[in-house]
Amino acid sequence: MANLTVVVMIDGLDPAYLECCPTPNLMELARQGFQVEARALLPTVTNVNNVSLVTDSYPECHGITSNYWWDRETGVETYMESGDYIRAETLFQRASRVGARSLLVTAKDKLRLLLGAGTTMSVSSEQPPDGLVRAIGAPPPVYSLEVNGWVIDAGRFILSQEPFDLAYLTTTDYPMHTYPPESPESIAHLALLDRAIGQLVESLPSVQLLVTADHGMSTKTRMVHLPAKLAEHGIRARAVPIIKDRYTVHHSNLGGSIYLYLEDGKLDQALAVLRGIDGIDQALPRQEAASKYRLMASRIGDIMVLGAADVVFGDPAEVTLPPNLRSHGSLHEDRVPIIGYGGDFAGFKFGENKDVGRYVFQRVLA
Protein backbone atom coordinates (compact mmCIF):
# COMPACT_ATOMS: atom_id res chain seq x y z
CA MET A 1 0.00 0.00 0.00
CA ALA A 2 1.21 3.49 -0.84
CA ASN A 3 2.47 5.73 1.95
CA LEU A 4 0.81 8.82 0.46
CA THR A 5 -2.59 9.36 -1.16
CA VAL A 6 -3.01 12.29 -3.54
CA VAL A 7 -6.41 13.35 -4.87
CA VAL A 8 -6.39 15.76 -7.79
CA MET A 9 -9.75 17.45 -8.42
CA ILE A 10 -9.61 19.06 -11.87
CA ASP A 11 -12.42 21.59 -11.80
CA GLY A 12 -14.67 21.29 -14.86
CA LEU A 13 -12.85 18.36 -16.47
CA ASP A 14 -15.58 17.13 -18.79
CA PRO A 15 -14.63 13.73 -20.29
CA ALA A 16 -14.62 15.45 -23.69
CA TYR A 17 -11.36 17.18 -22.76
CA LEU A 18 -9.60 13.85 -22.30
CA GLU A 19 -11.00 12.69 -25.64
CA CYS A 20 -9.79 15.78 -27.53
CA CYS A 21 -6.54 16.64 -25.79
CA PRO A 22 -3.43 14.41 -25.68
CA THR A 23 -2.58 13.47 -22.07
CA PRO A 24 0.12 10.77 -22.29
CA ASN A 25 0.98 10.80 -18.59
CA LEU A 26 -2.61 10.49 -17.43
CA MET A 27 -3.30 7.76 -19.97
CA GLU A 28 -0.25 5.80 -18.81
CA LEU A 29 -1.35 6.14 -15.19
CA ALA A 30 -4.81 4.91 -16.20
CA ARG A 31 -3.28 2.00 -18.13
CA GLN A 32 -1.38 0.91 -15.05
CA GLY A 33 -4.39 1.56 -12.82
CA PHE A 34 -7.91 2.27 -14.07
CA GLN A 35 -10.12 4.86 -15.72
CA VAL A 36 -13.92 5.05 -15.56
CA GLU A 37 -16.60 7.58 -16.36
CA ALA A 38 -18.71 8.43 -13.32
CA ARG A 39 -21.42 10.86 -12.26
CA ALA A 40 -21.21 14.17 -10.47
CA LEU A 41 -23.87 15.14 -7.98
CA LEU A 42 -26.70 17.60 -8.58
CA PRO A 43 -26.56 20.51 -8.75
CA THR A 44 -23.36 20.15 -10.77
CA VAL A 45 -21.43 23.01 -9.19
CA THR A 46 -18.07 23.26 -7.46
CA ASN A 47 -18.96 23.59 -3.79
CA VAL A 48 -21.54 20.80 -3.82
CA ASN A 49 -19.25 18.27 -5.44
CA ASN A 50 -16.02 19.10 -3.61
CA VAL A 51 -17.79 18.84 -0.26
CA SER A 52 -19.56 15.64 -1.31
CA LEU A 53 -16.19 14.09 -2.15
CA VAL A 54 -14.32 15.20 0.97
CA THR A 55 -17.17 14.04 3.22
CA ASP A 56 -18.24 10.96 1.20
CA SER A 57 -21.81 12.08 1.68
CA TYR A 58 -24.70 13.66 -0.18
CA PRO A 59 -25.88 17.25 0.26
CA GLU A 60 -28.80 15.99 2.36
CA CYS A 61 -26.18 15.11 4.97
CA HIS A 62 -23.38 17.67 4.55
CA GLY A 63 -25.66 20.64 3.81
CA ILE A 64 -23.87 22.30 0.87
CA THR A 65 -26.58 22.61 -1.77
CA SER A 66 -25.15 25.44 -3.89
CA ASN A 67 -22.31 27.93 -4.19
CA TYR A 68 -24.64 30.68 -2.94
CA TRP A 69 -27.53 30.58 -0.49
CA TRP A 70 -30.44 32.76 0.49
CA ASP A 71 -31.58 31.95 4.02
CA ARG A 72 -35.29 32.68 3.86
CA GLU A 73 -35.65 32.70 7.64
CA THR A 74 -33.08 35.44 8.18
CA GLY A 75 -33.32 37.12 4.78
CA VAL A 76 -29.53 36.92 4.45
CA GLU A 77 -27.79 36.07 1.19
CA THR A 78 -24.34 34.52 1.51
CA TYR A 79 -21.63 32.68 -0.36
CA MET A 80 -21.41 29.11 0.95
CA GLU A 81 -17.65 29.15 1.39
CA SER A 82 -17.19 28.60 5.09
CA GLY A 83 -16.60 25.24 6.71
CA ASP A 84 -19.20 26.26 9.29
CA TYR A 85 -21.88 25.29 6.76
CA ILE A 86 -20.60 21.70 6.45
CA ARG A 87 -22.46 19.26 8.69
CA ALA A 88 -20.41 16.12 8.04
CA GLU A 89 -16.88 15.04 8.88
CA THR A 90 -14.35 15.74 6.14
CA LEU A 91 -11.35 13.66 5.09
CA PHE A 92 -9.11 16.25 6.70
CA GLN A 93 -10.94 16.13 10.01
CA ARG A 94 -10.83 12.33 9.97
CA ALA A 95 -7.12 12.43 9.15
CA SER A 96 -6.48 14.70 12.11
CA ARG A 97 -8.53 12.46 14.36
CA VAL A 98 -6.53 9.35 13.44
CA GLY A 99 -3.16 11.11 13.61
CA ALA A 100 -2.58 11.52 9.87
CA ARG A 101 -1.19 14.64 8.20
CA SER A 102 -3.14 16.26 5.37
CA LEU A 103 -2.41 18.94 2.78
CA LEU A 104 -4.89 21.07 0.83
CA VAL A 105 -3.77 23.15 -2.18
CA THR A 106 -6.40 25.11 -4.10
CA ALA A 107 -6.51 27.60 -6.94
CA LYS A 108 -9.55 29.44 -5.55
CA ASP A 109 -9.22 30.72 -2.02
CA LYS A 110 -12.94 30.07 -1.51
CA LEU A 111 -12.22 26.33 -1.48
CA ARG A 112 -9.42 26.74 1.04
CA LEU A 113 -11.90 28.55 3.30
CA LEU A 114 -14.64 25.99 2.68
CA LEU A 115 -12.61 22.79 3.00
CA GLY A 116 -9.63 23.75 5.14
CA ALA A 117 -10.80 22.81 8.66
CA GLY A 118 -8.70 19.96 10.03
CA THR A 119 -5.88 20.20 7.48
CA THR A 120 -2.28 20.16 8.63
CA MET A 121 -1.53 22.74 5.94
CA SER A 122 -3.77 24.59 3.48
CA VAL A 123 -2.62 26.85 0.65
CA SER A 124 -4.33 28.72 -2.17
CA SER A 125 -2.89 30.44 -5.23
CA GLU A 126 -4.65 33.63 -4.12
CA GLN A 127 -3.10 33.62 -0.63
CA PRO A 128 0.26 31.86 -1.11
CA PRO A 129 2.79 31.78 1.74
CA ASP A 130 5.98 33.71 1.10
CA GLY A 131 8.21 30.66 1.42
CA LEU A 132 6.31 28.81 -1.27
CA VAL A 133 6.50 31.79 -3.62
CA ARG A 134 10.25 31.99 -3.09
CA ALA A 135 10.57 28.29 -3.84
CA ILE A 136 8.45 27.87 -6.97
CA GLY A 137 7.58 31.41 -8.05
CA ALA A 138 4.52 33.62 -7.74
CA PRO A 139 1.25 32.04 -8.80
CA PRO A 140 -0.21 33.16 -12.13
CA PRO A 141 -3.56 35.01 -12.03
CA VAL A 142 -6.57 32.91 -11.06
CA TYR A 143 -8.04 33.78 -14.48
CA SER A 144 -5.32 32.00 -16.43
CA LEU A 145 -4.45 28.59 -17.81
CA GLU A 146 -1.14 28.49 -15.97
CA VAL A 147 -2.53 28.77 -12.43
CA ASN A 148 -3.61 25.12 -12.49
CA GLY A 149 -0.06 23.98 -13.21
CA TRP A 150 1.09 26.11 -10.27
CA VAL A 151 -1.38 24.30 -7.97
CA ILE A 152 0.03 20.88 -8.88
CA ASP A 153 3.62 22.14 -8.69
CA ALA A 154 2.94 23.71 -5.30
CA GLY A 155 1.63 20.40 -4.04
CA ARG A 156 4.69 18.60 -5.41
CA PHE A 157 7.08 21.02 -3.71
CA ILE A 158 5.33 20.92 -0.33
CA LEU A 159 5.21 17.12 -0.43
CA SER A 160 8.96 17.08 -1.08
CA GLN A 161 9.64 19.12 2.06
CA GLU A 162 7.77 17.22 4.77
CA PRO A 163 5.74 14.03 5.16
CA PHE A 164 2.01 13.90 4.57
CA ASP A 165 -0.44 11.02 4.45
CA LEU A 166 -3.10 12.73 2.31
CA ALA A 167 -3.03 15.59 -0.20
CA TYR A 168 -5.98 17.17 -1.98
CA LEU A 169 -5.12 19.42 -4.93
CA THR A 170 -7.96 21.28 -6.63
CA THR A 171 -7.81 23.59 -9.64
CA THR A 172 -10.03 26.25 -11.22
CA ASP A 173 -12.38 25.73 -14.16
CA TYR A 174 -11.72 29.10 -15.75
CA PRO A 175 -10.05 27.38 -18.75
CA MET A 176 -13.05 25.07 -19.27
CA HIS A 177 -15.52 27.93 -18.96
CA THR A 178 -13.53 29.83 -21.57
CA TYR A 179 -12.37 27.25 -24.13
CA PRO A 180 -14.07 24.20 -25.68
CA PRO A 181 -12.19 20.88 -25.70
CA GLU A 182 -10.97 21.09 -29.30
CA SER A 183 -9.46 24.58 -28.98
CA PRO A 184 -5.67 25.15 -29.02
CA GLU A 185 -5.96 26.73 -25.56
CA SER A 186 -7.57 23.60 -24.12
CA ILE A 187 -4.94 21.39 -25.70
CA ALA A 188 -2.24 23.58 -24.15
CA HIS A 189 -4.01 23.59 -20.77
CA LEU A 190 -4.40 19.81 -20.65
CA ALA A 191 -0.77 19.40 -21.70
CA LEU A 192 0.24 21.65 -18.81
CA LEU A 193 -1.84 19.64 -16.33
CA ASP A 194 -0.65 16.33 -17.75
CA ARG A 195 2.98 17.37 -17.47
CA ALA A 196 2.52 18.64 -13.90
CA ILE A 197 0.75 15.45 -12.78
CA GLY A 198 3.41 13.33 -14.45
CA GLN A 199 6.14 15.20 -12.58
CA LEU A 200 4.18 14.89 -9.34
CA VAL A 201 3.93 11.11 -9.62
CA GLU A 202 7.55 10.77 -10.73
CA SER A 203 8.69 12.68 -7.64
CA LEU A 204 6.75 10.43 -5.26
CA PRO A 205 8.04 6.84 -5.36
CA SER A 206 5.24 5.44 -3.21
CA VAL A 207 1.99 7.20 -4.03
CA GLN A 208 -1.55 6.31 -4.88
CA LEU A 209 -3.22 8.91 -7.06
CA LEU A 210 -6.88 9.57 -7.80
CA VAL A 211 -7.89 12.14 -10.39
CA THR A 212 -11.47 13.27 -10.92
CA ALA A 213 -13.66 16.33 -11.57
CA ASP A 214 -16.46 18.12 -9.80
CA HIS A 215 -18.60 18.57 -12.94
CA GLY A 216 -18.51 18.73 -16.72
CA MET A 217 -19.14 21.73 -18.96
CA SER A 218 -21.57 22.69 -21.76
CA THR A 219 -21.85 25.49 -24.29
CA LYS A 220 -24.81 27.73 -23.39
CA THR A 221 -26.65 29.81 -25.99
CA ARG A 222 -29.97 30.72 -24.31
CA MET A 223 -30.72 32.67 -21.14
CA VAL A 224 -34.14 32.32 -19.50
CA HIS A 225 -35.42 34.74 -16.84
CA LEU A 226 -37.85 32.64 -14.83
CA PRO A 227 -39.31 35.31 -12.50
CA ALA A 228 -40.40 37.28 -15.57
CA LYS A 229 -41.99 34.18 -17.09
CA LEU A 230 -43.89 33.51 -13.87
CA ALA A 231 -44.90 37.17 -13.51
CA GLU A 232 -46.76 36.89 -16.82
CA HIS A 233 -49.10 34.53 -14.97
CA GLY A 234 -49.38 36.62 -11.81
CA ILE A 235 -46.86 34.57 -9.85
CA ARG A 236 -44.16 36.36 -7.85
CA ALA A 237 -40.86 34.53 -7.31
CA ARG A 238 -37.29 35.18 -6.25
CA ALA A 239 -34.56 33.39 -8.21
CA VAL A 240 -31.31 32.47 -6.42
CA PRO A 241 -28.47 31.31 -8.69
CA ILE A 242 -26.96 28.02 -7.59
CA ILE A 243 -23.69 28.66 -9.41
CA LYS A 244 -23.12 32.18 -8.08
CA ASP A 245 -19.71 32.86 -6.53
CA ARG A 246 -17.07 35.60 -6.48
CA TYR A 247 -15.44 34.39 -9.71
CA THR A 248 -17.87 36.04 -12.11
CA VAL A 249 -15.43 36.17 -15.03
CA HIS A 250 -15.87 32.40 -15.26
CA HIS A 251 -19.61 32.28 -15.79
CA SER A 252 -21.29 35.66 -15.06
CA ASN A 253 -23.29 33.80 -12.37
CA LEU A 254 -25.20 32.04 -15.15
CA GLY A 255 -25.73 28.33 -14.58
CA GLY A 256 -27.95 25.53 -15.79
CA SER A 257 -29.93 25.19 -12.55
CA ILE A 258 -31.61 27.61 -10.18
CA TYR A 259 -33.70 27.71 -7.00
CA LEU A 260 -36.98 29.63 -6.99
CA TYR A 261 -38.59 30.99 -3.82
CA LEU A 262 -42.28 31.76 -4.27
CA GLU A 263 -43.64 34.89 -2.67
CA ASP A 264 -47.31 33.99 -2.87
CA GLY A 265 -47.45 30.22 -2.39
CA LYS A 266 -48.82 29.38 -5.84
CA LEU A 267 -46.76 26.20 -6.08
CA ASP A 268 -48.94 24.10 -8.36
CA GLN A 269 -49.60 27.00 -10.72
CA ALA A 270 -45.90 27.87 -10.83
CA LEU A 271 -44.90 24.29 -11.60
CA ALA A 272 -47.43 24.11 -14.43
CA VAL A 273 -46.06 27.30 -15.97
CA LEU A 274 -42.42 26.25 -15.61
CA ARG A 275 -42.98 22.82 -17.11
CA GLY A 276 -44.42 24.46 -20.20
CA ILE A 277 -41.39 26.68 -20.85
CA ASP A 278 -39.08 25.65 -23.68
CA GLY A 279 -35.60 25.04 -22.31
CA ILE A 280 -36.61 23.56 -18.94
CA ASP A 281 -35.84 19.90 -18.39
CA GLN A 282 -37.24 19.62 -14.86
CA ALA A 283 -39.11 21.79 -12.39
CA LEU A 284 -39.40 20.02 -9.04
CA PRO A 285 -41.04 21.09 -5.77
CA ARG A 286 -38.72 21.22 -2.78
CA GLN A 287 -39.37 17.83 -1.24
CA GLU A 288 -39.29 16.01 -4.58
CA ALA A 289 -36.03 17.70 -5.52
CA ALA A 290 -34.55 16.95 -2.11
CA SER A 291 -35.53 13.28 -2.35
CA LYS A 292 -34.49 12.79 -5.98
CA TYR A 293 -31.11 14.51 -5.73
CA ARG A 294 -30.48 13.92 -2.01
CA LEU A 295 -30.43 17.61 -1.07
CA MET A 296 -30.96 19.26 2.30
CA ALA A 297 -34.52 20.55 1.92
CA SER A 298 -34.04 23.48 4.31
CA ARG A 299 -31.30 24.90 2.08
CA ILE A 300 -33.03 24.91 -1.30
CA GLY A 301 -35.91 26.90 -2.76
CA ASP A 302 -39.57 26.04 -3.11
CA ILE A 303 -38.74 24.84 -6.63
CA MET A 304 -35.55 23.52 -8.21
CA VAL A 305 -35.29 24.09 -11.97
CA LEU A 306 -32.88 22.28 -14.28
CA GLY A 307 -32.26 23.61 -17.75
CA ALA A 308 -31.69 22.07 -21.15
CA ALA A 309 -28.12 21.54 -22.33
CA ASP A 310 -27.87 25.01 -23.92
CA VAL A 311 -29.79 26.98 -21.27
CA VAL A 312 -28.72 29.15 -18.33
CA PHE A 313 -30.92 31.13 -15.98
CA GLY A 314 -30.47 34.84 -15.35
CA ASP A 315 -31.98 38.33 -15.39
CA PRO A 316 -31.20 40.36 -18.53
CA ALA A 317 -31.54 43.53 -16.45
CA GLU A 318 -28.51 42.38 -14.43
CA VAL A 319 -26.35 40.47 -16.90
CA THR A 320 -25.94 40.02 -20.64
CA LEU A 321 -25.48 36.52 -21.97
CA PRO A 322 -21.79 36.40 -22.94
CA PRO A 323 -20.92 35.12 -26.39
CA ASN A 324 -19.55 31.58 -26.37
CA LEU A 325 -20.56 31.06 -22.74
CA ARG A 326 -19.72 27.66 -21.28
CA SER A 327 -21.20 26.75 -17.93
CA HIS A 328 -22.66 23.99 -15.76
CA GLY A 329 -25.16 23.21 -13.01
CA SER A 330 -27.63 20.98 -14.86
CA LEU A 331 -27.96 17.27 -15.59
CA HIS A 332 -25.99 17.80 -18.81
CA GLU A 333 -22.74 18.34 -16.88
CA ASP A 334 -22.92 15.29 -14.62
CA ARG A 335 -20.36 13.10 -16.43
CA VAL A 336 -16.84 13.11 -14.98
CA PRO A 337 -13.75 10.91 -15.31
CA ILE A 338 -12.03 9.04 -12.50
CA ILE A 339 -8.46 7.82 -12.95
CA GLY A 340 -6.68 5.78 -10.29
CA TYR A 341 -3.06 4.72 -10.02
CA GLY A 342 -0.91 2.94 -7.46
CA GLY A 343 -3.63 1.90 -5.04
CA ASP A 344 -5.53 -1.16 -3.87
CA PHE A 345 -8.55 -0.62 -6.10
CA ALA A 346 -9.57 -4.27 -6.46
CA GLY A 347 -13.26 -4.81 -5.82
CA PHE A 348 -13.96 -1.10 -5.28
CA LYS A 349 -16.72 0.44 -7.42
CA PHE A 350 -16.41 4.07 -8.51
CA GLY A 351 -19.82 5.21 -9.77
CA GLU A 352 -19.87 8.81 -8.51
CA ASN A 353 -17.07 11.30 -7.99
CA LYS A 354 -17.74 11.23 -4.25
CA ASP A 355 -16.66 7.57 -4.27
CA VAL A 356 -13.10 8.88 -4.39
CA GLY A 357 -13.77 10.18 -0.89
CA ARG A 358 -15.35 6.88 0.11
CA TYR A 359 -12.19 5.09 -1.03
CA VAL A 360 -10.00 7.37 1.09
CA PHE A 361 -12.22 6.99 4.14
CA GLN A 362 -12.42 3.20 3.84
CA ARG A 363 -8.99 2.21 2.59
CA VAL A 364 -6.68 5.00 3.76
CA LEU A 365 -8.13 6.56 6.92
CA ALA A 366 -10.10 3.63 8.35
C-alpha positions in Angstrom: 0.0 0.0 0.0 1.2 3.5 -0.8 2.5 5.7 1.9 0.8 8.8 0.5 -2.6 9.4 -1.2 -3.0 12.3 -3.5 -6.4 13.3 -4.9 -6.4 15.8 -7.8 -9.7 17.5 -8.4 -9.6 19.1 -11.9 -12.4 21.6 -11.8 -14.7 21.3 -14.9 -12.9 18.4 -16.5 -15.6 17.1 -18.8 -14.6 13.7 -20.3 -14.6 15.4 -23.7 -11.4 17.2 -22.8 -9.6 13.8 -22.3 -11.0 12.7 -25.6 -9.8 15.8 -27.5 -6.5 16.6 -25.8 -3.4 14.4 -25.7 -2.6 13.5 -22.1 0.1 10.8 -22.3 1.0 10.8 -18.6 -2.6 10.5 -17.4 -3.3 7.8 -20.0 -0.3 5.8 -18.8 -1.4 6.1 -15.2 -4.8 4.9 -16.2 -3.3 2.0 -18.1 -1.4 0.9 -15.1 -4.4 1.6 -12.8 -7.9 2.3 -14.1 -10.1 4.9 -15.7 -13.9 5.0 -15.6 -16.6 7.6 -16.4 -18.7 8.4 -13.3 -21.4 10.9 -12.3 -21.2 14.2 -10.5 -23.9 15.1 -8.0 -26.7 17.6 -8.6 -26.6 20.5 -8.8 -23.4 20.2 -10.8 -21.4 23.0 -9.2 -18.1 23.3 -7.5 -19.0 23.6 -3.8 -21.5 20.8 -3.8 -19.2 18.3 -5.4 -16.0 19.1 -3.6 -17.8 18.8 -0.3 -19.6 15.6 -1.3 -16.2 14.1 -2.1 -14.3 15.2 1.0 -17.2 14.0 3.2 -18.2 11.0 1.2 -21.8 12.1 1.7 -24.7 13.7 -0.2 -25.9 17.2 0.3 -28.8 16.0 2.4 -26.2 15.1 5.0 -23.4 17.7 4.5 -25.7 20.6 3.8 -23.9 22.3 0.9 -26.6 22.6 -1.8 -25.1 25.4 -3.9 -22.3 27.9 -4.2 -24.6 30.7 -2.9 -27.5 30.6 -0.5 -30.4 32.8 0.5 -31.6 32.0 4.0 -35.3 32.7 3.9 -35.7 32.7 7.6 -33.1 35.4 8.2 -33.3 37.1 4.8 -29.5 36.9 4.4 -27.8 36.1 1.2 -24.3 34.5 1.5 -21.6 32.7 -0.4 -21.4 29.1 0.9 -17.6 29.2 1.4 -17.2 28.6 5.1 -16.6 25.2 6.7 -19.2 26.3 9.3 -21.9 25.3 6.8 -20.6 21.7 6.4 -22.5 19.3 8.7 -20.4 16.1 8.0 -16.9 15.0 8.9 -14.3 15.7 6.1 -11.3 13.7 5.1 -9.1 16.2 6.7 -10.9 16.1 10.0 -10.8 12.3 10.0 -7.1 12.4 9.2 -6.5 14.7 12.1 -8.5 12.5 14.4 -6.5 9.4 13.4 -3.2 11.1 13.6 -2.6 11.5 9.9 -1.2 14.6 8.2 -3.1 16.3 5.4 -2.4 18.9 2.8 -4.9 21.1 0.8 -3.8 23.1 -2.2 -6.4 25.1 -4.1 -6.5 27.6 -6.9 -9.5 29.4 -5.5 -9.2 30.7 -2.0 -12.9 30.1 -1.5 -12.2 26.3 -1.5 -9.4 26.7 1.0 -11.9 28.5 3.3 -14.6 26.0 2.7 -12.6 22.8 3.0 -9.6 23.8 5.1 -10.8 22.8 8.7 -8.7 20.0 10.0 -5.9 20.2 7.5 -2.3 20.2 8.6 -1.5 22.7 5.9 -3.8 24.6 3.5 -2.6 26.9 0.6 -4.3 28.7 -2.2 -2.9 30.4 -5.2 -4.7 33.6 -4.1 -3.1 33.6 -0.6 0.3 31.9 -1.1 2.8 31.8 1.7 6.0 33.7 1.1 8.2 30.7 1.4 6.3 28.8 -1.3 6.5 31.8 -3.6 10.2 32.0 -3.1 10.6 28.3 -3.8 8.5 27.9 -7.0 7.6 31.4 -8.0 4.5 33.6 -7.7 1.3 32.0 -8.8 -0.2 33.2 -12.1 -3.6 35.0 -12.0 -6.6 32.9 -11.1 -8.0 33.8 -14.5 -5.3 32.0 -16.4 -4.4 28.6 -17.8 -1.1 28.5 -16.0 -2.5 28.8 -12.4 -3.6 25.1 -12.5 -0.1 24.0 -13.2 1.1 26.1 -10.3 -1.4 24.3 -8.0 0.0 20.9 -8.9 3.6 22.1 -8.7 2.9 23.7 -5.3 1.6 20.4 -4.0 4.7 18.6 -5.4 7.1 21.0 -3.7 5.3 20.9 -0.3 5.2 17.1 -0.4 9.0 17.1 -1.1 9.6 19.1 2.1 7.8 17.2 4.8 5.7 14.0 5.2 2.0 13.9 4.6 -0.4 11.0 4.4 -3.1 12.7 2.3 -3.0 15.6 -0.2 -6.0 17.2 -2.0 -5.1 19.4 -4.9 -8.0 21.3 -6.6 -7.8 23.6 -9.6 -10.0 26.2 -11.2 -12.4 25.7 -14.2 -11.7 29.1 -15.7 -10.1 27.4 -18.7 -13.1 25.1 -19.3 -15.5 27.9 -19.0 -13.5 29.8 -21.6 -12.4 27.3 -24.1 -14.1 24.2 -25.7 -12.2 20.9 -25.7 -11.0 21.1 -29.3 -9.5 24.6 -29.0 -5.7 25.1 -29.0 -6.0 26.7 -25.6 -7.6 23.6 -24.1 -4.9 21.4 -25.7 -2.2 23.6 -24.1 -4.0 23.6 -20.8 -4.4 19.8 -20.7 -0.8 19.4 -21.7 0.2 21.7 -18.8 -1.8 19.6 -16.3 -0.6 16.3 -17.8 3.0 17.4 -17.5 2.5 18.6 -13.9 0.7 15.5 -12.8 3.4 13.3 -14.4 6.1 15.2 -12.6 4.2 14.9 -9.3 3.9 11.1 -9.6 7.6 10.8 -10.7 8.7 12.7 -7.6 6.7 10.4 -5.3 8.0 6.8 -5.4 5.2 5.4 -3.2 2.0 7.2 -4.0 -1.5 6.3 -4.9 -3.2 8.9 -7.1 -6.9 9.6 -7.8 -7.9 12.1 -10.4 -11.5 13.3 -10.9 -13.7 16.3 -11.6 -16.5 18.1 -9.8 -18.6 18.6 -12.9 -18.5 18.7 -16.7 -19.1 21.7 -19.0 -21.6 22.7 -21.8 -21.9 25.5 -24.3 -24.8 27.7 -23.4 -26.6 29.8 -26.0 -30.0 30.7 -24.3 -30.7 32.7 -21.1 -34.1 32.3 -19.5 -35.4 34.7 -16.8 -37.8 32.6 -14.8 -39.3 35.3 -12.5 -40.4 37.3 -15.6 -42.0 34.2 -17.1 -43.9 33.5 -13.9 -44.9 37.2 -13.5 -46.8 36.9 -16.8 -49.1 34.5 -15.0 -49.4 36.6 -11.8 -46.9 34.6 -9.8 -44.2 36.4 -7.9 -40.9 34.5 -7.3 -37.3 35.2 -6.3 -34.6 33.4 -8.2 -31.3 32.5 -6.4 -28.5 31.3 -8.7 -27.0 28.0 -7.6 -23.7 28.7 -9.4 -23.1 32.2 -8.1 -19.7 32.9 -6.5 -17.1 35.6 -6.5 -15.4 34.4 -9.7 -17.9 36.0 -12.1 -15.4 36.2 -15.0 -15.9 32.4 -15.3 -19.6 32.3 -15.8 -21.3 35.7 -15.1 -23.3 33.8 -12.4 -25.2 32.0 -15.2 -25.7 28.3 -14.6 -28.0 25.5 -15.8 -29.9 25.2 -12.5 -31.6 27.6 -10.2 -33.7 27.7 -7.0 -37.0 29.6 -7.0 -38.6 31.0 -3.8 -42.3 31.8 -4.3 -43.6 34.9 -2.7 -47.3 34.0 -2.9 -47.4 30.2 -2.4 -48.8 29.4 -5.8 -46.8 26.2 -6.1 -48.9 24.1 -8.4 -49.6 27.0 -10.7 -45.9 27.9 -10.8 -44.9 24.3 -11.6 -47.4 24.1 -14.4 -46.1 27.3 -16.0 -42.4 26.2 -15.6 -43.0 22.8 -17.1 -44.4 24.5 -20.2 -41.4 26.7 -20.9 -39.1 25.7 -23.7 -35.6 25.0 -22.3 -36.6 23.6 -18.9 -35.8 19.9 -18.4 -37.2 19.6 -14.9 -39.1 21.8 -12.4 -39.4 20.0 -9.0 -41.0 21.1 -5.8 -38.7 21.2 -2.8 -39.4 17.8 -1.2 -39.3 16.0 -4.6 -36.0 17.7 -5.5 -34.5 16.9 -2.1 -35.5 13.3 -2.4 -34.5 12.8 -6.0 -31.1 14.5 -5.7 -30.5 13.9 -2.0 -30.4 17.6 -1.1 -31.0 19.3 2.3 -34.5 20.5 1.9 -34.0 23.5 4.3 -31.3 24.9 2.1 -33.0 24.9 -1.3 -35.9 26.9 -2.8 -39.6 26.0 -3.1 -38.7 24.8 -6.6 -35.5 23.5 -8.2 -35.3 24.1 -12.0 -32.9 22.3 -14.3 -32.3 23.6 -17.8 -31.7 22.1 -21.2 -28.1 21.5 -22.3 -27.9 25.0 -23.9 -29.8 27.0 -21.3 -28.7 29.1 -18.3 -30.9 31.1 -16.0 -30.5 34.8 -15.3 -32.0 38.3 -15.4 -31.2 40.4 -18.5 -31.5 43.5 -16.5 -28.5 42.4 -14.4 -26.4 40.5 -16.9 -25.9 40.0 -20.6 -25.5 36.5 -22.0 -21.8 36.4 -22.9 -20.9 35.1 -26.4 -19.6 31.6 -26.4 -20.6 31.1 -22.7 -19.7 27.7 -21.3 -21.2 26.7 -17.9 -22.7 24.0 -15.8 -25.2 23.2 -13.0 -27.6 21.0 -14.9 -28.0 17.3 -15.6 -26.0 17.8 -18.8 -22.7 18.3 -16.9 -22.9 15.3 -14.6 -20.4 13.1 -16.4 -16.8 13.1 -15.0 -13.8 10.9 -15.3 -12.0 9.0 -12.5 -8.5 7.8 -12.9 -6.7 5.8 -10.3 -3.1 4.7 -10.0 -0.9 2.9 -7.5 -3.6 1.9 -5.0 -5.5 -1.2 -3.9 -8.6 -0.6 -6.1 -9.6 -4.3 -6.5 -13.3 -4.8 -5.8 -14.0 -1.1 -5.3 -16.7 0.4 -7.4 -16.4 4.1 -8.5 -19.8 5.2 -9.8 -19.9 8.8 -8.5 -17.1 11.3 -8.0 -17.7 11.2 -4.3 -16.7 7.6 -4.3 -13.1 8.9 -4.4 -13.8 10.2 -0.9 -15.3 6.9 0.1 -12.2 5.1 -1.0 -10.0 7.4 1.1 -12.2 7.0 4.1 -12.4 3.2 3.8 -9.0 2.2 2.6 -6.7 5.0 3.8 -8.1 6.6 6.9 -10.1 3.6 8.4 
